[in-house]
């Protein structure tokens, strides 16, 4: 018997740090199978869901404080990009 993995909800999340001159540097990337961006319709929901996912990942990854541009991709299609002013909490 062969197991087929469905990739319908495969996404890549990229975490770019905003540099002082305005440029971006890729700091982290993760690949997830998650349908959360499609639970509700609209840009507002996708952005809100992305921020929640980013906060979870950045806390687990020990990401340093700073301004980030978080982009979510589904294949070659960009789902959304949001700005996050990341200020980790201690404890």
C-alpha positions, 0 to 999 in steps of 0.5 A, a space after each residue: 500500500 502506498 501513502 500519498 501526501 496531499 500538498 493542497 495546503 503546503 506553504 512556505 513562510 519567509 521571515 525577512 529582517 528589515 535592515 537600517 537602510 530599508 533592505 531585507 535579509 532572509 533570517 528564517 523560513 519554514 514550510 508548513 502544511 496548513 489550511 488556516 489561510 483559507 478558513 475565512 475569506 479576505 486579506 484581513 483574515 490572511 494577514 491576521 493568521 500570518 501574524 499569529 503563525 509568525 509570533 508562534 514560530 519566532 518565539 520558538 525559534 528564539 528570534 531577535 527583536 526587530 522589524 520583519 516582513 513576513 511573507 507566505 507563499 503557496 507555490 509561486 503565489 504570494 498569499 500575503 506579506 505583513 509587517 511585524 515589530 517583533 519584541 520577544 518576551 522573556 519567560 
